[in-house]
Amino acid sequence: MTITVGHERGNDYLVTTEDDRGGTTSHVVTVWPSDVERYAPGADPEELLQAAFEFLLAREPAQAILRRFELPTIERYFPEFPQAMAARFA
């Protein structure tokens, strides 16, 4: 699975996934500076989103991921998300 993260505008980022068969999904994710500080201090939003989508894709297919959401929404579905990001960016 290939994950591509690009800045759209403001605090919105476009995350695209592509599987080995050429299937793609697109997601607009809002990442506030406070989200970066909370989940991955010192990282940039693109790095955090890359890690967040690797986390999500290990738990569900790309087609099941919401098409538009704010990053902390992940935590509602997966309470272990903050700990996983803390371990990743420690």
HUFENFEN-V997321 format. One record per pair of residues at least 6 apart in sequence whose ideal C-beta (glycine too) atoms are under 7 Angstrom apart, sorted by the first residue. I is the first residue (numbers start at 1). J is the second residue. D is the distance in Angstrom with one decimal. If there is no record, write none. Layout:
I_J_D + I_J_D
This chain:
1_17_5.9 + 1_19_5.5 + 1_57_5.7 + 2_17_6.9 + 2_18_4.6 + 3_15_6.6 + 3_17_5.6 + 3_50_5.9 + 3_53_4.8 + 3_54_6.9 + 4_16_4.6 + 5_13_5.9 + 5_15_5.3 + 5_46_4.6 + 5_49_4.7 + 5_50_5.6 + 6_13_6.7 + 6_14_5.0 + 7_13_5.7 + 8_14_5.1 + 8_28_6.6 + 11_30_5.1 + 11_31_5.8 + 11_32_5.6 + 12_28_5.5 + 12_30_5.5 + 13_29_5.2 + 13_31_6.0 + 13_45_6.1 + 13_49_5.6 + 14_26_6.4 + 14_28_5.9 + 15_27_4.6 + 15_29_5.7 + 15_49_5.7 + 15_53_5.7 + 16_24_6.1 + 16_26_5.2 + 17_24_6.5 + 17_25_4.9 + 17_53_6.8 + 17_62_4.3 + 18_24_4.8 + 19_62_7.0 + 25_62_4.4 + 25_63_6.1 + 25_65_6.8 + 27_65_5.9 + 27_66_6.9 + 27_67_5.7 + 28_68_4.6 + 29_49_6.1 + 29_69_6.1 + 29_71_5.9 + 30_70_4.4 + 30_71_6.8 + 31_45_4.4 + 31_48_6.6 + 31_49_6.5 + 31_71_4.9 + 35_71_4.6 + 35_72_6.3 + 36_43_6.2 + 36_45_5.7 + 36_48_5.7 + 39_48_5.9 + 39_82_6.3 + 39_85_4.2 + 40_47_6.7 + 40_48_4.4 + 40_51_7.0 + 40_85_5.6 + 40_89_4.1 + 43_89_5.6 + 51_85_6.3 + 51_88_5.1 + 52_71_6.5 + 52_74_6.2 + 55_81_6.5 + 55_84_5.5 + 56_65_5.6 + 56_74_6.7 + 59_78_6.4 + 66_73_6.9 + 74_81_4.8 + 75_81_4.7 + 75_82_6.3
